[in-house]
């Protein structure tokens, strides 16, 4: 890829000398380059200047979408909000990407219904109490989410955390404080479908690949979820994240 200055120099020298070889020699001397553009490359630059009037690379944009297409996609999605973009693409004979761009231009966003367990009146107080316990636990063990949690034996084990949390909140309706980063970690472990013998080594390998910055973001996400649970007084808070 040559700069605009180099392209202009090549075209100007070619017109002045009338020789591609002399143009290449002058290019090497001027820009201290070992390799000069080929004869075909110089001819293309000259043709580009003659036909377009510019030596700049022309960036071809995508096809412009008509307002009619956007309107049709919007109407179809408003009639059937639960219809997927892939099904819509099959029905309209339009590419999947076109349906997605049309929905975005129509200010419609795809969503996924999140099923959560129904909370009982007594659960709100328990969920707040559970978050208080987690907050106090992290204060008591400030390095629990540090790298040392994965490598040192003297740190509090995850099994002990699970047993302690049972004394605070019994049941499956406790607030979801699981972090997305840990879900991604699990996905990376099972990416290559390891066998049972290889699973332990795969887990160790992915844990060692975790960066300190990632652990900091995990801790911030956990604090955010705890605070949101306090704000809604133990109610569902997934839609607030």
HUKA-V586140 format. One line per field, one symbol per residue. ss: DSSP state (H for helix, E for strand, C for the rest). phi: phi as a letter, one per 30 degrees, with the letter a starting at -180 (. if undefined). psi: psi as a letter, one per 20 degrees, with the letter a starting at -180 (. if undefined). Layout:
ss->???
phi->???
psi->???
This chain:
ss->CCCHHHHHHHHHHHHHHCCHHHHHHHHHHHHCCCCCCCHHHHHHHHHHHHHHCCCCCCCCCCCCCCHHHHHHHHHHHHHCCCCCHHHHHHHHCCCHHHHHHHHHHCCCCCCCCCCCCCCCCCHHHHHHHHHHHHHHHHHHCCCCCCCHHHHCCCCCCHHHHHHHHHHHCCCCCCCCCCCHHHHHHHHHHCCCCCCHHHHHHHHHHHHHCCCHHHHHHHHHHHHHHHHHHHHCCCCCCHHHC
phi->.cddddddddddddddcibdddddddddddchcdccdddddddddddddddciacdddcddddddddddddddddddddbdddddddddddchcedddddddddddiccdbbdcdbddccedddddddddddddddddddbdcdcddddcccdddddddddddddddcbckccdddcdcddddddddddcdchddeddddddddddddddcddddddddddddddddddddchiddbddcd
psi->pqrhghghgggghhhghjphghggghghggjlqhpqqrhhghhhgghghhhhjqjqppoorrpppqhgggggggghhhgnhipqhghhhhhikqqhhggghghghjkppqrppopqqpqqhihghhhghghgggghghhhnhjhjrhhhhhqhirpqhhhgghhhhhgoprjkqqojqqhhhhhghhhgjgjmqrhhigghhggghghipqhhghghgghhghghgghhghjljrpjhii.
